[in-house]
Amino acid sequence: MSAVLPPELEREIFEVAARQYPEDIPALVLVAKRVHIWIQPMLFRIVRSSNSKIWPVLLQKMDSDPELLRNGVRFVCLEHGAAHFKLASQEQLERLLQICTGVVDIGAIGTHTDYFLPVFGGMENLRRLVASSTDLFGNAPPFEPTHAALSRITHLEVVNQFYFGQEQDCALFDTICHLPSLTHLAITPSLGTTAEPSPWEAMQGVLDQSPRLKMVVLLWDQYDVRSHFDSVNKSTLKDLRVVAGSFACEDDSNMWSEWEDSARGIASDYWARGELFLERKRKREVEDFHTQSFFLLTVMKTILPVELEREIFERTAKMSPRDIPALLRVARRVHVWIRPMIFRIVRSSNSKLWPALLAVMESDPDVVRNGVRFICLEHEISGVVSREQLRGLLRICTQVVDFGAVVRYIDYLPFLARMENLRRLSVSLPEVFGDLPFNPFNATHISMSRITHLEVVDQLDLDADDASGPLDSFACLPALTHLAITPTTSEIPWPRIQKALDAMPRLEMFVLLWDRIEVHNKLETIPTLPLKDLRVVAGSFETDGFNNMWYEWEESAKGAVSDYWERGEVFIEKKRRREVEASRLWMDDWMYDKKNSDETASSGVLCG
């Protein structure tokens, strides 16, 4: 049962991270090849003419890899105007826009938009546009919206002021409101002097004839907006679709700051805030027209909560520990979160890990304390760590949850007692508890008081006279719910096992465990369960091809596979639901599939 994230979800996580933190994209593309393929186009997701660093690379990719730009560029902002833009020629801009057919939002002021409108027509997904009315429609009526690009625009912000006392601007407003797909319009009406006629009546007349419009925003920057508060709130407009506000930006002047933050997904723009405001109006949470129909807007951050962001990076690090060095470079906060996870799983066979582990143990023990959760000492380790160093390590690693040891090197018990979160133990009884006669297992030691999952890796001769010693001792463990042993004989003494089970009412699972090589022979000798105790199951651990019991242990610690404990729980639940026969002993379906295939092969040979 793989716990790896589905590719679609993994891709979404990385794309969200790239959208919110574009400065971290160069680090994200180093995580893995698949992430590089997903994320590289997002380097060019937002193109602003003010970002001088991006243009040399952008123009280079335009020639060497136009598909990258076609798949990547979604937001374009030419706020300086082509005439004043020195980083690319007008011909280069035109070619760039011809390539970027996936653009959804363009801002272009003083850029001779009329020249580029035919190019915009090739952008079938273009829905949002910020431009001046002169660039879009010319200087004088009749205003004919003939370009295909304008027929698909749903959100239009016209940046120049409208003087509704002039017939030309009234005609222009009428033309804009009747664009075939337009649902959201933002304009800046002139409210300059008392001598100017009120714009409200002229606007109301056009709006009455424009049922497709869902929102009209009266828009000013944060300097001018305060001076128009009274005028707007005293207006004669009686249309719920009209709202007023400003673009929110950190410096109170640059309208493109909000545009870019919205494109990155870290702030709501005035369109989104206006939608919320209109919904509040519909719910009568604000008065319909006068008081508070004008609203001063603040940035509404939509950055992922820190806890969720951390969870995403930690889960990625758990599933792909080889990618941790790349993740460390994403951002400083990620480095702080992820660095301890370099040492999350410590195996004595991982010789490359130990020099760094011992060095950090001396220089920054908190990293080791906060990081190490799984320790496995599976063979002679004197070549990689001294006894004193191992004692020092275990003294620091108080947060360990799973410990395995099959080699006697030091006295482990005093250190296990300090691990308050330790719940799982996989051990050789004589190697960890010593060679005491008959029963080396000390069930009363404080280190055993919290153990819920115990695997005894020694083969236990259940027919021997002293075999009941360990089984009886296991019953004394106060927290034990899961026990796994490996009997030496093919003839299992079931009465002795049943006696042990009767003494352990808290036990939820009793596993008879063999490796994948031995287990093939056991299906014939132990085909079914002679006991009426659902807690007894039999199974095996996955190996790396070398009969290595710790392979599954590590893969489970990484969250990549389900270990035999988890598979056993699923199997017992299926028994309770009567989805498998109560007499079935073996938890893994593959054993029965192999048996059936072997029988089929044998019958084929006989028939032949």
C-alpha angles and dihedrals in degrees: 000000000000117000093194113127116254110259091243092056093042090051091048091052093052093044091051089050091049093049094050097041108030090163087066096054094097088059095043093055088061094060096085140331093257090051089049090055092049099042107035094080088054090067084080099035092113118037118188124177089221091062098088093176095064100051101074090052091042093054091046092052089047087068102031103036113010090163089065090058093043090055095039114039112086105146125045125184119183098177098156100058126245093259091061097035110106101173095076137015122244088252091054091049090051092050091047092053091047089056096045098071092151095068114131101178131034131180116190124165122177088355097121089254090184087066091052098040093093087054091049087056089071091059100089093180096050108124106148126060135175114192145124120271091235092059091047103041109010129244103292141033145297089073108201117184093206102149119102091224092065092052091067100041113117099170119042128175115191108201102197123081122263118225104200091188087072120077091217094061092043089054090047092051090051092050093050094047090056097054103134099241101026115128102152126046130177121192138161110229117201112246094165109129140014088238091065115090116249112266094211100086094047091048093047092054093054094043091054087061095046108072094161093066112099100179138017114189121201098210134196135156118259093264097056099033096078094056091057097050097102095040093055096043090051093048122125093229112131100186123113091207094068117091133162132216149117139256112261118226137157096245095040091232115061108082091190093065090073091042091056095042089052091048088052091050096238098110140028115245123219090269091060093042090049091053090054091048093051090050089053089051091052089051089049091239087134129029114275101238127352120030111050095359081120114067135190107217131216127194113274105208117216097181113142113266110263092241092055093045090051091048090053094052094042092050090049090050092049094051096042108027090166087067094056094097089058093044090054089066096055096087140327094257090052089050090055092049099042106036095080089054091068084078098037093113118037119189123175089221092061097088093172092062100053102071091053092042094053092045094051090044087065100037102037113009092172090068089056093043092050094041113042112087104146126045126182122180100183105158144009106314104177089109094063105031136019123231091252092050091050091050089050091050095049090045089059098040099078095145097065114135101180126036130181129182132165098162128075109228107131138358100280101183099081090054095044088054089061093054099091094179095050109126106149126060129180109181149149104241098217093042093052103028101029135245100295114161116270097339119040092165115105104201093174096060111117090236089067097050094088101037113122100167119044125178117185106204095191117093108249119213099217091184093061120103092242095045093101089062098079093036091052091047092052088061088063094062104107098206102033114131102151126046129177125187137166115225116210098214131067090221102073114207094229096179090059091049091048090051090053091048091051088055091052108057091159092059112109100182135023112190126197100204135195134162120258094262096053097038094070090069095046096066090069096045097040105029098152141016114260092192126081093224115114091200094073115090135158128217150133140242123246115247137198092242094275099081089259111163092191094063093079090040091058096041089052091048088054090051092240099118141014114254125220090269091061094041089050092053091052090049094050090049090053088052091053089052089048091239088133128030117273090232093057111112107179117082099199119080093204091074091060092043089054092047091052092047091049091050091049091050092048093050089050091055092049092048090050 
